[in-house]
Amino acid sequence: MYLCGAVVVWAAPYRHPLPYVDQAFISLSAVPRAVCPASRLFSFPSFPVVFSVLEKVVIASSRVARGVVRMEEISNVVKNYYAVIGQKDDDIFQLYQDNRRLQKELNDALSGREENETELRSLRLLVAAQKTEIVEKRALTDALQAEGSVLRDAVGRVRSALGMISELDYTAGDVAEVCIADHVRCNELAWRQEQLVYAVECSSLLTVRVLVDLEQRERQVIADAYDSTCTGVWPILSQCFLLSSAWMERANARCADLEHSHREAMEALDRRAQAAQREHGCAIAVLEEKLTTGEAEVERLRGKVAREIAEKELLAVAGLARVDLLVERCADLERILASCLRALCRHDRWLMESRTEVKSAKERCDALQTRLSEARALLRARQSRVASASAGGSGAKGAPDALAADEADMAVTLGVLREEHEALRQEWRRSVERERQARQRLASAVRRHKAERTASESTTADIRRQCSVLENELKQMRLEAKRHAKESRHLQQQLEEVTADVKQRDERIRELEASDNTLSSRCAMLSARVEALEDDLASLQREKGERVSALENMLEETRRETGKHVTELEEQLRSERENFLCELKEWSSVLDNTRKKVVDLEGERDRERMLRKMLLEQQHDEARLLRSVMMSEKAMNSQAMQKRIDDLEQVCRRSAEVIVCLREAAHRSADTAVVRDTVLNAP
């Protein structure tokens, strides 16, 4: 208000003050709005009074310039003006307080808006985390359902194979227990079969060795008897030949008797030789029968080994088929992962397009905002000019019409700009909504793809472990096949050795037959000692029977002891196997629980890491936003303060100049009044 008075007083000395008053109002409009906004100033109810006083001051100053009005009237008018100005200082202070209060409310609203935005971001993060957890739980549920379907199919196949189709009578636990029991029984039977084969082989070898040793001892006894007989018979024969000449006559007399007795002895010897030959043939037949039984046993073992090898090969083929199936599943998982990656790239492209659209919409909105601010500034300038023109009162007649036309044009332009601004705002909102939807889709796709990737990685790890287990089983099968091949070769070698031994025995038998023939030719010369030899042979047969019975008893005892030992070993192995299976079940359950806990802990760690990362990013974004807002506000405040200081300095300089001019005008008016009084009082 003081500024208005100073402008009026400054314009008083001039002869045509209206243009200078316009300049004063224009300079007044240049004062910062924070100090005295033009709209609030012209909206005061006391402004018409001030304006009328200003008009009177201007008219009085013009009349003073023309010499019409006295100095007292000017002083009264100025005093009235200052009185009105003093009364309206409270309105200016109230306006300043209102501005401060509005600024404070605006700051509070901005801070509340920032807090609401921060809370909204945190809620969005929590919603995203909950959605991620839901997606993970859904993926886990799908995996569990797939695993349950596979287990149900396997249980159905096992039920159909075991004949346990009724689910009411036989539960899944019963089927699993039956499978485990069958597997354990198969292992036990295989082990028992191996032990029995080993026992049969040992017993057959022991029997063959006992028979070979017995035959060798008998042949040695026969050879010793033959040697002793030869050594004892040859001297007797020599004496007989010496005495034969002396006793020829007497021998001739007894020749008939001797021939008859010799014939009977030869017949008896032939009968005994035939009986011995028959016994020897029976023994050979028994040996041949045992040999044939051994060959049949070997053939049976060969067939068994061949069947086991065929079963192992079938198991190996099944394992290879399972490996191929696992490889195909791995390929399917890789294809699924590739499709997920392609979908992720497609979502990235959608997000980039939405970002470009949002950026272009923001640029257009900023351009329209600048145009709208320029139009508003131009409108305020024109309103100020209209107000100054209406205050002048004596302007050109066409000026109000032109200003009204300009104002109408500006209103139309402002309406168009507002419509464009509203359209751009709607478009910007739609683009922001599209971007938000694209972000949500991208986040959901990323979470889904992450869950699928973790599931595929776990499935791939399980498949790899199964492949390694199958490879180990295949290696074990191959080793067992090699071992069985070695055993078959060993049995073949034993069979060859047995056949060679049988051939040697046949040759020995033929040699014995030849020796028997020679002995039968010499039996004629040994008729005297046949009875002794028969007695010796009977004693030898008795000894042989006793030895054979003793060996049979010993073999039976060894068999009983071996059977007892085998049963003890079977019981011990069964107990150890049951304990091992129980311990294996316990350890497998502990391992499964540990794996589940590890998987849960890893999922929680990943979720916490993701939330921590998102919170850190949000914190960095908020810090950058606050920094930028504070810097922009600080720069704007510093610029506004500097502009306000410059305007105040300019106004102070103008006020000082106006005051100086007013004092000079007062002095000049006082001088003119003195001169006029002196002129009027002069005679």
Secondary structure, 3 states (H helix, E strand, C coil): CHHHHHHHHHHCCCCCCHHHHHHHHHHHHCCCCCCCCHHHHHCCCCHHHHHHHHHHHHHHHHHHHHCCCCHHHHHHHHHHHHHHHHHCHHHHHHHHHHHHHHHHHHHHHHHHHHHHHHHHHHHHHHHHHHHHHHHHHHHHHHHHHHHHHHHHHHHHHHHHHHCCCCCCCCCHHHHHHHHHHHHHHHHHHHHHHHHHHHHHHHHHHHHHHHHHHHHHHHHHHHHHHHHHHHHHHHHHHHHHHHHHHHCHHHHHHCHHHHHHHHHHHHHHHHHHHHHHHHHHHHHHHHHHHHHHHHHHHHHHHHHHHHHHHHHHHHHHHHHHHHHHHHHHHHHHHHHHHHHHHHHHHHHHHHHHHHHHHHHHHHHHHHHHHHHHHHHHHHHHHHHHHHHHHHHHCCCCCHHHHHHHHHHHHHHHHHHHHHHHHHHHHHHHHHHHHHHHHHHHHHHHHHHHHHHHHHHHHHHHHHHHHHHHHHHHHHHHHHHHHHHHHHHHHHHHHHHHHHHHHHHHHHHHHHHHHHHHHHHHHHCCCCHHHHHHHHHHHHHHHHHHHHHHHHHHHHHHHHHHHHHHHHHHHHHHHHHHHHHHHHHHHHHHHHHHHHHHHHHHHHHHHHHHHHHHHHHHHHHHHHHHHHHHHHHHHHHHHHHHHHHHHHHHHHHHHHHHHHHHHHHHHHHHHHHHHHHHHHHHHCC
